[in-house]
């Protein structure tokens, strides 16, 4: 997914697979059993560089917005 931001903090709890996240010049790997906390406003990017699909539970507030360049903003239901 291209670099984008969130207007509110969100937490991703990994269930399976592996995710690579880039935030503030840091690269983080998140695997099953781990979690990723994304703060509001700073841009971040995520990618699945593994053959196994990445699955996670996303925890965030209702109405949170995620503007993604070239797409309509995602608004959490």
PDB file with SEQRES, HELIX, SHEET and CRYST1 records, atoms N, CA, C and O in Angstrom:
SEQRES   1 A   77  UNK UNK UNK UNK UNK UNK UNK UNK UNK UNK UNK UNK UNK          
SEQRES   2 A   77  UNK UNK UNK UNK UNK UNK UNK UNK UNK UNK UNK UNK UNK          
SEQRES   3 A   77  UNK UNK UNK UNK UNK UNK UNK UNK UNK UNK UNK UNK UNK          
SEQRES   4 A   77  UNK UNK UNK UNK UNK UNK UNK UNK UNK UNK UNK UNK UNK          
SEQRES   5 A   77  UNK UNK UNK UNK UNK UNK UNK UNK UNK UNK UNK UNK UNK          
SEQRES   6 A   77  UNK UNK UNK UNK UNK UNK UNK UNK UNK UNK UNK UNK              
SHEET    1 AA1 3 UNK A  26  UNK A  31  0                                        
SHEET    2 AA1 3 UNK A  18  UNK A  23 -1                                        
SHEET    3 AA1 3 UNK A  44  UNK A  47 -1                                        
SHEET    1 AA2 3 UNK A  35  UNK A  38  0                                        
SHEET    2 AA2 3 UNK A  10  UNK A  16 -1                                        
SHEET    3 AA2 3 UNK A  55  UNK A  59 -1                                        
SHEET    1 AA3 2 UNK A  65  UNK A  66  0                                        
SHEET    2 AA3 2 UNK A  74  UNK A  75 -1                                        
CRYST1    1.000    1.000    1.000  90.00  90.00  90.00 P 1           1          
ATOM      1  N   UNK A   1       0.856  -1.162   0.000  1.00  0.00           N  
ATOM      2  CA  UNK A   1       0.000   0.000   0.000  1.00  0.00           C  
ATOM      3  C   UNK A   1       0.913   1.239   0.000  1.00  0.00           C  
ATOM      4  O   UNK A   1       1.914   1.266   0.715  1.00  0.00           O  
ATOM      5  N   UNK A   2       0.575   2.249  -0.788  1.00  0.00           N  
ATOM      6  CA  UNK A   2       1.432   3.430  -0.863  1.00  0.00           C  
ATOM      7  C   UNK A   2       1.435   4.194   0.465  1.00  0.00           C  
ATOM      8  O   UNK A   2       0.555   4.000   1.303  1.00  0.00           O  
ATOM      9  N   UNK A   3       2.434   5.064   0.646  1.00  0.00           N  
ATOM     10  CA  UNK A   3       2.456   5.868   1.876  1.00  0.00           C  
ATOM     11  C   UNK A   3       1.141   6.633   2.045  1.00  0.00           C  
ATOM     12  O   UNK A   3       0.634   7.242   1.102  1.00  0.00           O  
ATOM     13  N   UNK A   4       0.612   6.589   3.239  1.00  0.00           N  
ATOM     14  CA  UNK A   4      -0.616   7.309   3.580  1.00  0.00           C  
ATOM     15  C   UNK A   4      -0.597   7.584   5.074  1.00  0.00           C  
ATOM     16  O   UNK A   4       0.365   7.228   5.755  1.00  0.00           O  
ATOM     17  N   UNK A   5      -1.629   8.201   5.585  1.00  0.00           N  
ATOM     18  CA  UNK A   5      -1.668   8.542   7.010  1.00  0.00           C  
ATOM     19  C   UNK A   5      -3.053   8.228   7.569  1.00  0.00           C  
ATOM     20  O   UNK A   5      -3.983   7.902   6.831  1.00  0.00           O  
ATOM     21  N   UNK A   6      -3.160   8.331   8.858  1.00  0.00           N  
ATOM     22  CA  UNK A   6      -4.422   8.126   9.564  1.00  0.00           C  
ATOM     23  C   UNK A   6      -4.736   9.388  10.344  1.00  0.00           C  
ATOM     24  O   UNK A   6      -3.826  10.099  10.768  1.00  0.00           O  
ATOM     25  N   UNK A   7      -6.013   9.671  10.536  1.00  0.00           N  
ATOM     26  CA  UNK A   7      -6.331  10.851  11.344  1.00  0.00           C  
ATOM     27  C   UNK A   7      -6.492  10.506  12.825  1.00  0.00           C  
ATOM     28  O   UNK A   7      -6.672  11.395  13.657  1.00  0.00           O  
ATOM     29  N   UNK A   8      -6.426   9.203  13.152  1.00  0.00           N  
ATOM     30  CA  UNK A   8      -6.504   8.745  14.543  1.00  0.00           C  
ATOM     31  C   UNK A   8      -5.616   7.511  14.679  1.00  0.00           C  
ATOM     32  O   UNK A   8      -5.354   6.818  13.696  1.00  0.00           O  
ATOM     33  N   UNK A   9      -5.157   7.243  15.887  1.00  0.00           N  
ATOM     34  CA  UNK A   9      -4.304   6.082  16.127  1.00  0.00           C  
ATOM     35  C   UNK A   9      -5.038   4.779  15.821  1.00  0.00           C  
ATOM     36  O   UNK A   9      -6.234   4.655  16.086  1.00  0.00           O  
ATOM     37  N   UNK A  10      -4.314   3.811  15.259  1.00  0.00           N  
ATOM     38  CA  UNK A  10      -4.876   2.483  15.013  1.00  0.00           C  
ATOM     39  C   UNK A  10      -3.859   1.431  15.424  1.00  0.00           C  
ATOM     40  O   UNK A  10      -2.654   1.685  15.429  1.00  0.00           O  
ATOM     41  N   UNK A  11      -4.352   0.254  15.766  1.00  0.00           N  
ATOM     42  CA  UNK A  11      -3.511  -0.863  16.174  1.00  0.00           C  
ATOM     43  C   UNK A  11      -3.860  -2.048  15.282  1.00  0.00           C  
ATOM     44  O   UNK A  11      -5.034  -2.349  15.067  1.00  0.00           O  
ATOM     45  N   UNK A  12      -2.840  -2.712  14.770  1.00  0.00           N  
ATOM     46  CA  UNK A  12      -3.004  -3.912  13.961  1.00  0.00           C  
ATOM     47  C   UNK A  12      -2.391  -5.072  14.741  1.00  0.00           C  
ATOM     48  O   UNK A  12      -1.202  -5.043  15.057  1.00  0.00           O  
ATOM     49  N   UNK A  13      -3.184  -6.086  15.052  1.00  0.00           N  
ATOM     50  CA  UNK A  13      -2.697  -7.279  15.744  1.00  0.00           C  
ATOM     51  C   UNK A  13      -2.613  -8.387  14.707  1.00  0.00           C  
ATOM     52  O   UNK A  13      -3.629  -8.804  14.152  1.00  0.00           O  
ATOM     53  N   UNK A  14      -1.399  -8.866  14.445  1.00  0.00           N  
ATOM     54  CA  UNK A  14      -1.154  -9.850  13.394  1.00  0.00           C  
ATOM     55  C   UNK A  14      -1.641 -11.233  13.803  1.00  0.00           C  
ATOM     56  O   UNK A  14      -1.349 -11.713  14.898  1.00  0.00           O  
ATOM     57  N   UNK A  15      -2.387 -11.862  12.902  1.00  0.00           N  
ATOM     58  CA  UNK A  15      -2.907 -13.205  13.144  1.00  0.00           C  
ATOM     59  C   UNK A  15      -2.103 -14.235  12.346  1.00  0.00           C  
ATOM     60  O   UNK A  15      -1.797 -15.314  12.851  1.00  0.00           O  
ATOM     61  N   UNK A  16      -1.761 -13.897  11.095  1.00  0.00           N  
ATOM     62  CA  UNK A  16      -0.943 -14.798  10.292  1.00  0.00           C  
ATOM     63  C   UNK A  16      -0.150 -13.987   9.275  1.00  0.00           C  
ATOM     64  O   UNK A  16      -0.492 -12.846   8.964  1.00  0.00           O  
ATOM     65  N   UNK A  17       0.918 -14.600   8.762  1.00  0.00           N  
ATOM     66  CA  UNK A  17       1.751 -13.946   7.768  1.00  0.00           C  
ATOM     67  C   UNK A  17       2.733 -12.967   8.389  1.00  0.00           C  
ATOM     68  O   UNK A  17       2.968 -12.966   9.597  1.00  0.00           O  
ATOM     69  N   UNK A  18       3.291 -12.143   7.533  1.00  0.00           N  
ATOM     70  CA  UNK A  18       4.303 -11.167   7.948  1.00  0.00           C  
ATOM     71  C   UNK A  18       4.086  -9.872   7.162  1.00  0.00           C  
ATOM     72  O   UNK A  18       3.808  -9.903   5.963  1.00  0.00           O  
ATOM     73  N   UNK A  19       4.214  -8.760   7.837  1.00  0.00           N  
ATOM     74  CA  UNK A  19       4.017  -7.439   7.247  1.00  0.00           C  
ATOM     75  C   UNK A  19       5.262  -6.604   7.485  1.00  0.00           C  
ATOM     76  O   UNK A  19       5.867  -6.674   8.555  1.00  0.00           O  
ATOM     77  N   UNK A  20       5.643  -5.820   6.501  1.00  0.00           N  
ATOM     78  CA  UNK A  20       6.717  -4.847   6.667  1.00  0.00           C  
ATOM     79  C   UNK A  20       6.084  -3.464   6.652  1.00  0.00           C  
ATOM     80  O   UNK A  20       5.348  -3.123   5.726  1.00  0.00           O  
ATOM     81  N   UNK A  21       6.369  -2.675   7.671  1.00  0.00           N  
ATOM     82  CA  UNK A  21       5.845  -1.309   7.764  1.00  0.00           C  
ATOM     83  C   UNK A  21       7.011  -0.328   7.774  1.00  0.00           C  
ATOM     84  O   UNK A  21       8.042  -0.580   8.398  1.00  0.00           O  
ATOM     85  N   UNK A  22       6.838   0.787   7.080  1.00  0.00           N  
ATOM     86  CA  UNK A  22       7.837   1.845   7.068  1.00  0.00           C  
ATOM     87  C   UNK A  22       7.193   3.095   7.654  1.00  0.00           C  
ATOM     88  O   UNK A  22       6.180   3.585   7.154  1.00  0.00           O  
ATOM     89  N   UNK A  23       7.805   3.604   8.734  1.00  0.00           N  
ATOM     90  CA  UNK A  23       7.311   4.811   9.405  1.00  0.00           C  
ATOM     91  C   UNK A  23       8.497   5.627   9.873  1.00  0.00           C  
ATOM     92  O   UNK A  23       9.406   5.095  10.510  1.00  0.00           O  
ATOM     93  N   UNK A  24       8.499   6.919   9.563  1.00  0.00           N  
ATOM     94  CA  UNK A  24       9.560   7.813  10.038  1.00  0.00           C  
ATOM     95  C   UNK A  24      10.949   7.224   9.836  1.00  0.00           C  
ATOM     96  O   UNK A  24      11.736   7.161  10.781  1.00  0.00           O  
ATOM     97  N   UNK A  25      11.260   6.790   8.618  1.00  0.00           N  
ATOM     98  CA  UNK A  25      12.572   6.227   8.266  1.00  0.00           C  
ATOM     99  C   UNK A  25      12.918   4.944   9.006  1.00  0.00           C  
ATOM    100  O   UNK A  25      14.069   4.510   8.950  1.00  0.00           O  
ATOM    101  N   UNK A  26      11.979   4.326   9.691  1.00  0.00           N  
ATOM    102  CA  UNK A  26      12.201   3.039  10.363  1.00  0.00           C  
ATOM    103  C   UNK A  26      11.425   1.966   9.613  1.00  0.00           C  
ATOM    104  O   UNK A  26      10.316   2.210   9.137  1.00  0.00           O  
ATOM    105  N   UNK A  27      12.012   0.777   9.509  1.00  0.00           N  
ATOM    106  CA  UNK A  27      11.342  -0.357   8.906  1.00  0.00           C  
ATOM    107  C   UNK A  27      11.080  -1.379   9.993  1.00  0.00           C  
ATOM    108  O   UNK A  27      11.992  -1.781  10.716  1.00  0.00           O  
ATOM    109  N   UNK A  28       9.820  -1.797  10.103  1.00  0.00           N  
ATOM    110  CA  UNK A  28       9.417  -2.731  11.147  1.00  0.00           C  
ATOM    111  C   UNK A  28       8.810  -3.969  10.520  1.00  0.00           C  
ATOM    112  O   UNK A  28       8.042  -3.865   9.564  1.00  0.00           O  
ATOM    113  N   UNK A  29       9.145  -5.142  11.045  1.00  0.00           N  
ATOM    114  CA  UNK A  29       8.526  -6.393  10.617  1.00  0.00           C  
ATOM    115  C   UNK A  29       7.545  -6.816  11.695  1.00  0.00           C  
ATOM    116  O   UNK A  29       7.862  -6.816  12.884  1.00  0.00           O  
ATOM    117  N   UNK A  30       6.345  -7.178  11.254  1.00  0.00           N  
ATOM    118  CA  UNK A  30       5.304  -7.629  12.180  1.00  0.00           C  
ATOM    119  C   UNK A  30       4.870  -9.017  11.731  1.00  0.00           C  
ATOM    120  O   UNK A  30       4.445  -9.204  10.591  1.00  0.00           O  
ATOM    121  N   UNK A  31       4.977  -9.986  12.632  1.00  0.00           N  
ATOM    122  CA  UNK A  31       4.592 -11.362  12.318  1.00  0.00           C  
ATOM    123  C   UNK A  31       3.446 -11.777  13.230  1.00  0.00           C  
ATOM    124  O   UNK A  31       3.100 -11.067  14.174  1.00  0.00           O  
ATOM    125  N   UNK A  32       2.861 -12.939  12.937  1.00  0.00           N  
ATOM    126  CA  UNK A  32       1.752 -13.466  13.733  1.00  0.00           C  
ATOM    127  C   UNK A  32       2.093 -13.413  15.213  1.00  0.00           C  
ATOM    128  O   UNK A  32       3.168 -13.842  15.630  1.00  0.00           O  
ATOM    129  N   UNK A  33       1.169 -12.883  15.998  1.00  0.00           N  
ATOM    130  CA  UNK A  33       1.371 -12.710  17.436  1.00  0.00           C  
ATOM    131  C   UNK A  33       1.899 -11.337  17.805  1.00  0.00           C  
ATOM    132  O   UNK A  33       1.903 -10.974  18.981  1.00  0.00           O  
ATOM    133  N   UNK A  34       2.343 -10.571  16.826  1.00  0.00           N  
ATOM    134  CA  UNK A  34       2.856  -9.221  17.076  1.00  0.00           C  
ATOM    135  C   UNK A  34       1.803  -8.168  16.796  1.00  0.00           C  
ATOM    136  O   UNK A  34       0.684  -8.474  16.384  1.00  0.00           O  
ATOM    137  N   UNK A  35       2.182  -6.927  17.028  1.00  0.00           N  
ATOM    138  CA  UNK A  35       1.252  -5.820  16.809  1.00  0.00           C  
ATOM    139  C   UNK A  35       1.993  -4.623  16.242  1.00  0.00           C  
ATOM    140  O   UNK A  35       3.197  -4.464  16.444  1.00  0.00           O  
ATOM    141  N   UNK A  36       1.261  -3.793  15.535  1.00  0.00           N  
ATOM    142  CA  UNK A  36       1.778  -2.554  14.980  1.00  0.00           C  
ATOM    143  C   UNK A  36       0.869  -1.431  15.446  1.00  0.00           C  
ATOM    144  O   UNK A  36      -0.343  -1.480  15.234  1.00  0.00           O  
ATOM    145  N   UNK A  37       1.441  -0.431  16.074  1.00  0.00           N  
ATOM    146  CA  UNK A  37       0.678   0.752  16.495  1.00  0.00           C  
ATOM    147  C   UNK A  37       1.050   1.883  15.551  1.00  0.00           C  
ATOM    148  O   UNK A  37       2.222   2.239  15.423  1.00  0.00           O  
ATOM    149  N   UNK A  38       0.050   2.442  14.893  1.00  0.00           N  
ATOM    150  CA  UNK A  38       0.267   3.537  13.955  1.00  0.00           C  
ATOM    151  C   UNK A  38      -0.348   4.792  14.558  1.00  0.00           C  
ATOM    152  O   UNK A  38      -1.550   4.847  14.821  1.00  0.00           O  
ATOM    153  N   UNK A  39       0.489   5.792  14.770  1.00  0.00           N  
ATOM    154  CA  UNK A  39       0.017   7.054  15.344  1.00  0.00           C  
ATOM    155  C   UNK A  39      -0.702   7.889  14.297  1.00  0.00           C  
ATOM    156  O   UNK A  39      -0.511   7.689  13.098  1.00  0.00           O  
ATOM    157  N   UNK A  40      -1.507   8.797  14.737  1.00  0.00           N  
ATOM    158  CA  UNK A  40      -2.212   9.708  13.839  1.00  0.00           C  
ATOM    159  C   UNK A  40      -1.224  10.668  13.178  1.00  0.00           C  
ATOM    160  O   UNK A  40      -0.279  11.131  13.816  1.00  0.00           O  
ATOM    161  N   UNK A  41      -1.444  10.957  11.918  1.00  0.00           N  
ATOM    162  CA  UNK A  41      -0.782  11.961  11.096  1.00  0.00           C  
ATOM    163  C   UNK A  41       0.495  11.536  10.370  1.00  0.00           C  
ATOM    164  O   UNK A  41       0.550  11.721   9.154  1.00  0.00           O  
ATOM    165  N   UNK A  42       1.534  10.978  11.019  1.00  0.00           N  
ATOM    166  CA  UNK A  42       2.737  10.687  10.220  1.00  0.00           C  
ATOM    167  C   UNK A  42       2.447   9.666   9.123  1.00  0.00           C  
ATOM    168  O   UNK A  42       1.728   8.696   9.359  1.00  0.00           O  
ATOM    169  N   UNK A  43       3.000   9.874   7.921  1.00  0.00           N  
ATOM    170  CA  UNK A  43       2.793   8.918   6.851  1.00  0.00           C  
ATOM    171  C   UNK A  43       3.474   7.580   7.155  1.00  0.00           C  
ATOM    172  O   UNK A  43       4.511   7.529   7.816  1.00  0.00           O  
ATOM    173  N   UNK A  44       2.871   6.514   6.662  1.00  0.00           N  
ATOM    174  CA  UNK A  44       3.449   5.180   6.802  1.00  0.00           C  
ATOM    175  C   UNK A  44       3.059   4.360   5.569  1.00  0.00           C  
ATOM    176  O   UNK A  44       2.109   4.692   4.860  1.00  0.00           O  
ATOM    177  N   UNK A  45       3.806   3.292   5.331  1.00  0.00           N  
ATOM    178  CA  UNK A  45       3.502   2.387   4.226  1.00  0.00           C  
ATOM    179  C   UNK A  45       3.595   0.963   4.753  1.00  0.00           C  
ATOM    180  O   UNK A  45       4.389   0.676   5.649  1.00  0.00           O  
ATOM    181  N   UNK A  46       2.782   0.072   4.193  1.00  0.00           N  
ATOM    182  CA  UNK A  46       2.809  -1.333   4.590  1.00  0.00           C  
ATOM    183  C   UNK A  46       2.906  -2.199   3.346  1.00  0.00           C  
ATOM    184  O   UNK A  46       2.408  -1.838   2.280  1.00  0.00           O  
ATOM    185  N   UNK A  47       3.563  -3.364   3.500  1.00  0.00           N  
ATOM    186  CA  UNK A  47       3.706  -4.292   2.384  1.00  0.00           C  
ATOM    187  C   UNK A  47       3.825  -5.711   2.918  1.00  0.00           C  
ATOM    188  O   UNK A  47       4.429  -5.947   3.965  1.00  0.00           O  
ATOM    189  N   UNK A  48       3.245  -6.640   2.191  1.00  0.00           N  
ATOM    190  CA  UNK A  48       3.400  -8.058   2.499  1.00  0.00           C  
ATOM    191  C   UNK A  48       4.467  -8.584   1.559  1.00  0.00           C  
ATOM    192  O   UNK A  48       4.218  -8.723   0.362  1.00  0.00           O  
ATOM    193  N   UNK A  49       5.643  -8.878   2.075  1.00  0.00           N  
ATOM    194  CA  UNK A  49       6.750  -9.363   1.252  1.00  0.00           C  
ATOM    195  C   UNK A  49       6.917 -10.881   1.389  1.00  0.00           C  
ATOM    196  O   UNK A  49       7.959 -11.430   1.030  1.00  0.00           O  
ATOM    197  N   UNK A  50       5.896 -11.544   1.904  1.00  0.00           N  
ATOM    198  CA  UNK A  50       5.936 -12.976   2.164  1.00  0.00           C  
ATOM    199  C   UNK A  50       4.906 -13.673   1.284  1.00  0.00           C  
ATOM    200  O   UNK A  50       3.937 -13.048   0.854  1.00  0.00           O  
ATOM    201  N   UNK A  51       5.104 -14.955   1.011  1.00  0.00           N  
ATOM    202  CA  UNK A  51       4.144 -15.716   0.202  1.00  0.00           C  
ATOM    203  C   UNK A  51       2.841 -15.966   0.961  1.00  0.00           C  
ATOM    204  O   UNK A  51       1.792 -16.154   0.343  1.00  0.00           O  
ATOM    205  N   UNK A  52       2.898 -15.970   2.289  1.00  0.00           N  
ATOM    206  CA  UNK A  52       1.709 -16.193   3.111  1.00  0.00           C  
ATOM    207  C   UNK A  52       0.908 -14.903   3.212  1.00  0.00           C  
ATOM    208  O   UNK A  52       1.483 -13.852   3.495  1.00  0.00           O  
ATOM    209  N   UNK A  53      -0.400 -14.949   2.988  1.00  0.00           N  
ATOM    210  CA  UNK A  53      -1.210 -13.734   3.156  1.00  0.00           C  
ATOM    211  C   UNK A  53      -1.106 -13.204   4.589  1.00  0.00           C  
ATOM    212  O   UNK A  53      -1.049 -13.974   5.547  1.00  0.00           O  
ATOM    213  N   UNK A  54      -1.082 -11.893   4.712  1.00  0.00           N  
ATOM    214  CA  UNK A  54      -1.062 -11.254   6.034  1.00  0.00           C  
ATOM    215  C   UNK A  54      -2.497 -11.021   6.467  1.00  0.00           C  
ATOM    216  O   UNK A  54      -3.297 -10.451   5.725  1.00  0.00           O  
ATOM    217  N   UNK A  55      -2.820 -11.469   7.686  1.00  0.00           N  
ATOM    218  CA  UNK A  55      -4.139 -11.233   8.261  1.00  0.00           C  
ATOM    219  C   UNK A  55      -3.947 -10.587   9.629  1.00  0.00           C  
ATOM    220  O   UNK A  55      -3.053 -10.964  10.387  1.00  0.00           O  
ATOM    221  N   UNK A  56      -4.793  -9.617   9.931  1.00  0.00           N  
ATOM    222  CA  UNK A  56      -4.691  -8.912  11.205  1.00  0.00           C  
ATOM    223  C   UNK A  56      -6.061  -8.428  11.644  1.00  0.00           C  
ATOM    224  O   UNK A  56      -6.985  -8.302  10.841  1.00  0.00           O  
ATOM    225  N   UNK A  57      -6.168  -8.166  12.914  1.00  0.00           N  
ATOM    226  CA  UNK A  57      -7.329  -7.487  13.465  1.00  0.00           C  
ATOM    227  C   UNK A  57      -6.926  -6.023  13.591  1.00  0.00           C  
ATOM    228  O   UNK A  57      -5.902  -5.700  14.193  1.00  0.00           O  
ATOM    229  N   UNK A  58      -7.734  -5.149  13.022  1.00  0.00           N  
ATOM    230  CA  UNK A  58      -7.455  -3.713  13.088  1.00  0.00           C  
ATOM    231  C   UNK A  58      -8.340  -3.107  14.169  1.00  0.00           C  
ATOM    232  O   UNK A  58      -9.552  -3.321  14.193  1.00  0.00           O  
ATOM    233  N   UNK A  59      -7.722  -2.355  15.051  1.00  0.00           N  
ATOM    234  CA  UNK A  59      -8.458  -1.719  16.138  1.00  0.00           C  
ATOM    235  C   UNK A  59      -8.321  -0.208  15.969  1.00  0.00           C  
ATOM    236  O   UNK A  59      -7.221   0.342  16.025  1.00  0.00           O  
ATOM    237  N   UNK A  60      -9.447   0.442  15.763  1.00  0.00           N  
ATOM    238  CA  UNK A  60      -9.433   1.880  15.574  1.00  0.00           C  
ATOM    239  C   UNK A  60     -10.819   2.443  15.811  1.00  0.00           C  
ATOM    240  O   UNK A  60     -11.790   1.691  15.896  1.00  0.00           O  
ATOM    241  N   UNK A  61     -10.920   3.752  15.918  1.00  0.00           N  
ATOM    242  CA  UNK A  61     -12.209   4.372  16.203  1.00  0.00           C  
ATOM    243  C   UNK A  61     -13.129   4.414  14.985  1.00  0.00           C  
ATOM    244  O   UNK A  61     -12.675   4.531  13.846  1.00  0.00           O  
ATOM    245  N   UNK A  62     -14.401   4.320  15.244  1.00  0.00           N  
ATOM    246  CA  UNK A  62     -15.402   4.486  14.193  1.00  0.00           C  
ATOM    247  C   UNK A  62     -15.246   5.892  13.620  1.00  0.00           C  
ATOM    248  O   UNK A  62     -15.080   6.861  14.360  1.00  0.00           O  
ATOM    249  N   UNK A  63     -15.300   5.990  12.301  1.00  0.00           N  
ATOM    250  CA  UNK A  63     -15.192   7.298  11.655  1.00  0.00           C  
ATOM    251  C   UNK A  63     -13.775   7.729  11.370  1.00  0.00           C  
ATOM    252  O   UNK A  63     -13.560   8.797  10.799  1.00  0.00           O  
ATOM    253  N   UNK A  64     -12.785   6.912  11.760  1.00  0.00           N  
ATOM    254  CA  UNK A  64     -11.394   7.262  11.458  1.00  0.00           C  
ATOM    255  C   UNK A  64     -11.187   7.313   9.954  1.00  0.00           C  
ATOM    256  O   UNK A  64     -11.730   6.489   9.219  1.00  0.00           O  
ATOM    257  N   UNK A  65     -10.404   8.277   9.499  1.00  0.00           N  
ATOM    258  CA  UNK A  65     -10.180   8.472   8.065  1.00  0.00           C  
ATOM    259  C   UNK A  65      -8.733   8.154   7.709  1.00  0.00           C  
ATOM    260  O   UNK A  65      -7.801   8.430   8.464  1.00  0.00           O  
ATOM    261  N   UNK A  66      -8.587   7.562   6.528  1.00  0.00           N  
ATOM    262  CA  UNK A  66      -7.270   7.256   6.009  1.00  0.00           C  
ATOM    263  C   UNK A  66      -7.190   7.739   4.571  1.00  0.00           C  
ATOM    264  O   UNK A  66      -7.611   7.034   3.654  1.00  0.00           O  
ATOM    265  N   UNK A  67      -6.649   8.945   4.366  1.00  0.00           N  
ATOM    266  CA  UNK A  67      -6.505   9.420   2.988  1.00  0.00           C  
ATOM    267  C   UNK A  67      -5.363   8.680   2.294  1.00  0.00           C  
ATOM    268  O   UNK A  67      -4.232   8.679   2.781  1.00  0.00           O  
ATOM    269  N   UNK A  68      -5.661   8.049   1.152  1.00  0.00           N  
ATOM    270  CA  UNK A  68      -4.668   7.312   0.380  1.00  0.00           C  
ATOM    271  C   UNK A  68      -4.540   8.007  -0.974  1.00  0.00           C  
ATOM    272  O   UNK A  68      -5.536   8.161  -1.680  1.00  0.00           O  
ATOM    273  N   UNK A  69      -3.325   8.432  -1.348  1.00  0.00           N  
ATOM    274  CA  UNK A  69      -3.160   9.159  -2.611  1.00  0.00           C  
ATOM    275  C   UNK A  69      -3.757   8.403  -3.797  1.00  0.00           C  
ATOM    276  O   UNK A  69      -3.531   7.205  -3.964  1.00  0.00           O  
ATOM    277  N   UNK A  70      -4.519   9.123  -4.613  1.00  0.00           N  
ATOM    278  CA  UNK A  70      -5.108   8.554  -5.809  1.00  0.00           C  
ATOM    279  C   UNK A  70      -6.368   7.738  -5.582  1.00  0.00           C  
ATOM    280  O   UNK A  70      -6.916   7.172  -6.528  1.00  0.00           O  
ATOM    281  N   UNK A  71      -6.835   7.670  -4.344  1.00  0.00           N  
ATOM    282  CA  UNK A  71      -8.052   6.914  -4.017  1.00  0.00           C  
ATOM    283  C   UNK A  71      -8.939   7.766  -3.114  1.00  0.00           C  
ATOM    284  O   UNK A  71      -8.464   8.698  -2.465  1.00  0.00           O  
ATOM    285  N   UNK A  72     -10.226   7.443  -3.077  1.00  0.00           N  
ATOM    286  CA  UNK A  72     -11.065   8.132  -2.095  1.00  0.00           C  
ATOM    287  C   UNK A  72     -10.607   7.750  -0.685  1.00  0.00           C  
ATOM    288  O   UNK A  72     -10.138   6.629  -0.492  1.00  0.00           O  
ATOM    289  N   UNK A  73     -10.722   8.628   0.295  1.00  0.00           N  
ATOM    290  CA  UNK A  73     -10.297   8.260   1.654  1.00  0.00           C  
ATOM    291  C   UNK A  73     -11.124   7.112   2.197  1.00  0.00           C  
ATOM    292  O   UNK A  73     -12.334   7.039   1.982  1.00  0.00           O  
ATOM    293  N   UNK A  74     -10.448   6.215   2.905  1.00  0.00           N  
ATOM    294  CA  UNK A  74     -11.154   5.126   3.574  1.00  0.00           C  
ATOM    295  C   UNK A  74     -11.679   5.679   4.894  1.00  0.00           C  
ATOM    296  O   UNK A  74     -10.936   6.316   5.641  1.00  0.00           O  
ATOM    297  N   UNK A  75     -12.954   5.438   5.184  1.00  0.00           N  
ATOM    298  CA  UNK A  75     -13.558   5.871   6.441  1.00  0.00           C  
ATOM    299  C   UNK A  75     -14.037   4.627   7.170  1.00  0.00           C  
ATOM    300  O   UNK A  75     -14.865   3.878   6.652  1.00  0.00           O  
ATOM    301  N   UNK A  76     -13.513   4.406   8.380  1.00  0.00           N  
ATOM    302  CA  UNK A  76     -13.865   3.208   9.149  1.00  0.00           C  
ATOM    303  C   UNK A  76     -15.349   3.210   9.488  1.00  0.00           C  
ATOM    304  O   UNK A  76     -15.887   4.211   9.960  1.00  0.00           O  
ATOM    305  N   UNK A  77     -16.013   2.066   9.240  1.00  0.00           N  
ATOM    306  CA  UNK A  77     -17.444   1.987   9.529  1.00  0.00           C  
ATOM    307  C   UNK A  77     -17.718   1.935  11.036  1.00  0.00           C  
ATOM    308  O   UNK A  77     -18.875   1.866  11.451  1.00  0.00           O  
TER     309      UNK A  77                                                      
END                                                                             
